[in-house]
Amino acid sequence: MAKRVVIIGSGFGGLFAAKALRRADVEITLIAKTGYHLFQPLLYQVATGILSEGEIAPATREVLKRQKNTRVLLGEVTDIDVAARTVTSQLLDRTTVTPYDELVVAAGAGQSYFGNDQFARHAPGMKSIDDALELRGRIFGAFELAELATDADEVDRLLTFVVIGAGPTGVEMAGQISELARRALVGDFRKIDPRTARVVLVDFAPEVLGSFGDHLSASAQRRLKQIGVEVQLGKKVVGVDRDGVTVEDEHGSRSLIPSFCKIWAAGVSASPLGRRLAEQTGAEVDRAGRIATLDDTSLLGHPEVFVVGDMASLKHYPGVAQVAIQGARHAAKIIEGEERTPFVYKDKGSMATVSRFHAVASVKGLRFSGFIAWLLWLAVHIVYIVGFKNRVTTVMHWFVSFLGRGRSERVATEQQVLARLALEQVGDSFSLGSEAQIQERTSRTAKVR
């Protein structure tokens, strides 16, 4: 009888674990709370109107449809019972219990506000399609509201964009908002000049892209300044509200940056499933909620449970896609029956775009910046986008955005902007109800129409 392998998550770790087992004599069940594989590094391009969400999030079923040993289930995993070897997931009011012989947990991470969760109300993160679409509405909406405003101070507040966090996501987001204002939207408005928009990048760190090293950090900061991004380093964010962002410098002096659109690009927190596993296995979790694994990515006392990607704490490996991909492939080899060996991450480098035709890249000790690094970034991202169709349409939209001035995805709706806050007001008790209740409400709605 084929081994039953359950994989939790459809991100890089989950998807590549499933693909690595495509020829194995196993029965795979992949459980994920979304029906797509999200190419998270390009979320900022969805938020700024370059790409559509479909181009960076192909349907998981479509990606795996030719893999006959794999079944995909939609649902949020609410419990893992390592003693009974079962995974419990829920979709609406339907609960599903799935047994396993081997388990790969790759549930990823969410946004962390470092204990200030109230900031999320006014500063969405950048971890999901919902986040990106909400931010698209907020970014483009800020220009629309500024066109209507009659007070000069209000116009300034509406045209001030604050990005919190000077890592790759923050730098890329700040750069694209600046280019949006200074290139793509020029001439679209009659009352305001989008080029007067103020883009502020804030971080408590002493430099942008600190993990890239002094040379590339300085190059990125110079380029940000050239394209009009105001970089404020050594500033701690102590308040985020409707009016703007309050920062505190090293001397304890506080100041307010008036802003309508705020974006949180600082900090991650691992899936709560890590703590659930720790409670049952005795494994340690770090401050970010990542669970400590053995060198082979399994859990102490449970060689059948593997944790990969952003959830795993192993040798201080960074929370990047390549760690998840390589860790997933390593776990898959062990599941197939290969000898248990330590997982060793092979660093293939880091890169980030700063603006059109300018990026920074660190690859195997070599450091690049400028156009060459941008071409390298382009090539790597094309390779890792899943699906030929997605690659073609993505390249076409990049052509329009980078060589021209257009943004092909500027549509934003009130629903995208308000849905998250509406769900928060409803609370955790919200439920769509049973299938029968849903059908009854749908029937009543149809009759009214």
N, C-alpha and C positions, 0 to 999 in steps of 0.2 A: 504493500500500500504506500502511495506517495506521501511524503511528509507534507503536513499542512503548515504553510508559512503565511503569517499575517504581517503586513506592512502598514504602519500608521503614518499617514502623510503623503501628499502628492507633490512635495517640493523636490529639490535636487536630490536629497537623500533617499526619499521614498521612491521616486520615479527611477532613479538609476539602480537602486537595489532590485526593483522588479525587472528592469531590462537586463541586468546582469544574470538573472536566473531564468532567462527565457528558454534556454535549452536544458535546464535541469529537470530531473524527475520529481517535481514538487507541484503542489496545488497552492497557488498564491491568491490571497485575498488582500487587496489594497483598500484600506479604509481612509477616507479623507472628508473633511467638512466642506470642501469646495469641489466642484466637478472639473477643475482645470489645474494644469501645472503652471504656476506663476514664475515667470522670469523676472524675479524681483529687482535685479540691478537696473532695469529699464523703467521702473514705475515712475520715476521723475519725468520721463518723456511722455507718458500718458497724462500726467498732471499738467504739463505745459503745452499740450496740444500737438505734439509731434507724431505720436503713435496712438492707435486705438488699443483698447484693452485686449481685443481678440488677438492682436499680433504678438502680444507677450504672454498670453494665457491660453494656449491650445487646450481643447477638451482632453482630459485624461483618458477617457474611453477611446477617443479617436487615436491617440498616441499608442495605446496598447491593444487596439482591436485585433491585430494579427498575432498577438501573443496568446495562444490558445490555453496556456496553463494559468492564465491570470483572470481573476474576477475583480471588478471594481464596485465598491459599495460607497454610497454617499451617506455621510453621517458624522456627527462629532463624537469622538471617543470620550466617554465620561468616566470610564473605570478600566483598570487593568488588574486582573487577579492572577498574580504570578504563581500562586499555589495551585489554583484550579486550571491555570493556563487558558484563560479566556479573556477576551476583549469585549467590553460593552460599549455600544455606540447608539446614538439617538438621532433620529430625523423627525422633526415635528413631534408627534406623540408616539411614534413607533420606536420601540427599543429592540435592538438586535444584539444577541450574544454570539460571538464567533470564537470557536476553540482554535488553539494553535499547538503545533509542536515546536516551531521556531518563531521568534518574534523580532521584528526590526522596528524600532521606534524612531521616527524621524519627523516629529510633529513641529519642529522649528521653534521660532521665537516671535514674540510680539514686541510692541513698543514699551519702553520703560521711561517713566517720568520721574524716576528716583524718589518715589514717595510723594510726589506732588501730582497725583492723578487728576486733580481739579484743573490742571493746565490743559488737559486734553479737550475740554469743552471749547476752548478758543484757539488751540494749536494742534490740529490733527497731525498724526504721524505719517509714516510712509512705509507701511508694511503690507498693505492689501490693495486690491482693485478698488474697493470702496473708498479707502483713503485717497487714492489718486484721483478718482472721479470727484470726490468732495473738494479736493484742493483745486482741481481744474475749475469747478464752479466758483470757488472763492477767488482764484487768481483773475480769471476773466471778468468775474462779477465786480471786482474792485475797480477796474477801468470803466465799466458801465456806470457804476454808482458815482464815480468821480465826474463823469460827463454830465450828470444830473445835479451835482452839488453846486450850491451857490456861495458857500463860505470857504474862503481860501484855506483856513486851517483844516477844515474837513477834507478838502481836496488833497492836501498834503498827507493827512492820515490815511486816506484811501489809497494813495499812490506810494505808500511806504510798505515794503514787504520785508518781514524779518524772518530769517532762517536761523534756527537754533541748532547748532552742532556743525563743526567744521571738518567732519570726516568726509569720505567720498560722497555719500548721499547729499550732505549739506552743500558741499562745494558744487556738485553737479546741478543741484536745484537752484542755487543762487545764480550760477552762471547762465542757466537757461531762462530764468525769469528776466535777467538783465538783457539777454539777447531778444527775448520776446518783446520787451518794451522798446528797445533801441533799434530793432530791425523789423520784426514781423508786423507790429501794430502801427508803424509810422504811416500817417495819412488816413487812418481809419476813423479818426475822431475829429470833430470840428471845434469843440471848446477846449479840450485838454490836449497837451502834447505828451504822449506816452513816454517820450525820451526823458522827461523830467522825473520819472519814477525813481524812487530811492530804494535800493536793495541792500539790506544790512545782514551780514553774516556774523553771528555772535557765538563765542565759545569761551569757556573758562581756560582752555588749553593755551599754551604760549605760542602755538603755531597751527596753521591749517595742515591737514593731511599729515599729522605727526608721525604716523607709522611708515611714511614713505622716505623719511630722512631729510636732513637740512636742505640739501640741494634742490630736490623736487618740491619740497614745501615752499621754499623761497620763490621758485619758478611759478608755482601755482598762485601764490599770493600776488606776485607782480602782475600776472595775467588777469586776475580778478580785479585788481585796481584799474588796469587798462580798459576793461569793459564796464567800468562804473560801479562795481560792487564795493561797498564800504565794509571793511573787515574790522571787527572789534574783538580783540583777543584779551584774555585775562579778565573777562567779564562773566560773572556768575548770574544766571537768570534766577531771580527770586520772586518774580510775579508775572503772571500772564492773565490778562482779562480783556474785556471788550475794548478798552481804550488803547491797549498796547502791551509792551513788554518792559518790565522793570528789571534793570541790571545793577549789579553791585561790583565795584572794582576792588582791587587788592587792599585799598585803604578803608573799605567799608562805606564809601560814598555811593549813594544810589541815585539813579536817574531813570526817567521814563522815555522809551522810544515809542511815540504815538504810532499806532499801526492798526489797520483793519485786518490784514491778512498775515497770520503767523503760521509758521510751519515748524514742526518738531522733528529734527533729524538727529537726535542725540540719545543713545542708550537703547539696549535691548533687554528683554526679559524672557527667559526660556519658557516653553509650554508648562503649564501646571502639572502635566503628566510626569514631569521629572520628579517633583516632590511626592507625587502619589507612588511612584516606584521606589523612591528612597524610604518612605515609610514602611514598605513591605520587605525591603532587602537590607536595610541598614546602611546603604551607600550614602555618602556625603553629598550635599548640594552647596554650591557657592552662592554668593550674593545675588547673582543673576539668575539663580534657579537651575543652573546646569548640574546634571548629575555626574558624579565621578564614575568612570568606567575602568575596567582592566585594560591592559595594553592592546588586547585584541578586539576592543570595543564592546565586549560583553560585560555583564554585571557580576560582581562577586557573589558566588554561590548559585548563580543562575546562568550557566553557559549557553542556555537556549535563548536568552534575551540580549539583543544588541541595541545599543543606542548610538545614533550617528547624527552628525550635523550640529546645528546650533544648540541642541539640548545636551550635548555631551561635553564634559570637562575632561580633557585628556592632553597632557603635556603642554598646556597653554596654547594649543593650536587655535588660530584665529577663526572667528565665525564667518567664514567665506564659503562660496559655492564649492570650490575645489576640495575643501576639507570634507564637505558632505558627500560629494561624488566619490572621492577616493575611499572614504570610510565605508560607504554603502557597498562599493565593489569588494572591499576587503571582507566585510561581513558575509556577502554573498558567496565568496569562495569557501569560507568555513562552513556555511550551510550546505554547500555542495559536497562537502566531505574532505576538503583539503586540510592539511595540518594547521593547527592553531599557531599563528605567528603574530608578533606585535605589529600593529598598524603604524606605518611610518609615512607621514605626510610628505609628499614631494612638492615643494613650493614652486609653482609655475609662474609666480610673479603677481604683482598688484598693479592696477591701473585705474585712472579716473579721468573723465573729461572735465575740462574747465570751461571751454567755450567752443564755438565752431572752429574746427581745424586745429585745436590746441588741447593736448592732454598731457598727463604725466604717467610714466610707466617704469616699474622696477621689475626686471626680469633676469633671474639668475645672476645677480650681481651687477648687471648692466642697467644704467639709468638713462631714460630718454625723456625729453619734454618737447613740446611743440607739435609740428605737423607729423613727424615720423611716429611719435607716440600716439597721435590721434589715428593714424592709419592702422597701427597695431591694435589699438582699442577696437576699431571698426571690424577688423578681421576676426578677432577673438569672439566678439559678440555675435557676429553672423554665424560662426561655427556652432555656438552653444544655444542659439535659438532653435527650438524644437519644431521640425516640420518644414518641408521645402516651400510650401505656400507662404508660411509666415516669413521665411527669409526673403522671398521675392518682394512681398508687399512692404516689408520693413525697409529694405534697401530703396524702394521707390519713394517712400515717405521721407527717408533721410535725404534723398536727392532733392526733393522739393524744399525741405527745411534748411539744409546746409548750403546748397548751391543757390537757392532762391531765397525768398523772404516769407514764403507762405507757411502756414500751420494747417495741416489737413484735418485736424481733429479739434475744432474749437467749440463743438456743441456742449453745452452745460445746462442742466435743468435744476429747478428748485428742489426736486426730489433728491437729487444727488447731494445737494448741500445740506438739506435738513433731515434726511432720513436717520442719520446716526443719532442726532440729538433727540429726535422723536422716539426712537427705540429706547434711549436712556431714560426718558421720562416715563415710558410705559413700565420699565423695570424688569427685573429678572424673572418675574412670574409670567411674562408674556408668553402666550402659546397660540398657535394658529388653530389648535383643536384637533380632534380626530378627523379621519378622512370623511366620515359621515357628516360631521359638523361643517367641514369645508364645503362639501358638495351641497349641503342645505343652504349655506350662505350664498354660494354661487348661483343656485337655482333662484333664490329670492331676488338677487341682483338682476338676473336676466329677466325676470318677470316685471320688475320695476321699469326696466328699459323698454 
